[in-house]
Amino acid sequence: SPPTMNGSGMIIINPPYLLEEEMKKLSPFLINRLGQDENAQITHKWLQKEHLLC
């Protein structure tokens, strides 16, 4: 079978403002273009939320 990106991930350190919302909008397009079958998915998960310095 051809190599796949099964189980791959990405960590973004200090993401730009509103990146999470933009990625959620872009996810269906990426799944359609990169997904290899109906089980393709993208999961968004914060490791640590931003701490406000107020």
C-alpha positions in Angstrom: 0.0 0.0 0.0 1.2 3.6 -0.7 2.6 5.7 2.2 0.0 7.8 4.0 -0.1 10.5 6.6 -1.9 8.3 9.1 -1.3 9.6 12.6 0.7 12.7 11.5 0.3 16.0 13.4 1.4 19.5 13.7 2.2 21.7 16.7 2.0 25.5 16.2 3.8 27.6 18.8 2.5 31.1 19.4 -0.2 30.9 16.6 -1.5 34.1 15.0 -4.7 35.6 16.2 -7.8 33.8 14.9 -5.8 30.9 13.4 -8.0 28.4 15.1 -11.2 29.8 13.5 -9.5 30.0 10.1 -8.3 26.4 10.3 -11.8 25.2 11.2 -13.1 26.9 8.1 -10.3 25.4 6.0 -10.6 21.8 7.4 -13.3 20.6 5.0 -11.3 21.7 2.0 -8.2 20.0 3.3 -10.0 16.8 4.1 -11.5 16.8 0.6 -8.1 17.4 -1.1 -5.9 15.3 1.2 -8.1 12.7 2.6 -7.8 9.2 1.1 -11.1 7.8 2.2 -14.3 8.6 4.1 -12.5 8.2 7.4 -10.2 11.2 6.9 -10.5 13.8 9.6 -8.8 16.8 11.2 -8.8 17.3 14.9 -8.0 20.7 16.5 -6.7 20.5 20.1 -5.1 23.1 22.3 -2.2 21.8 24.5 -2.3 25.0 26.5 -4.6 28.0 26.1 -3.3 31.5 26.1 -2.9 33.2 29.5 -4.0 36.8 29.6 -1.8 39.2 31.4 -4.5 41.5 32.7 
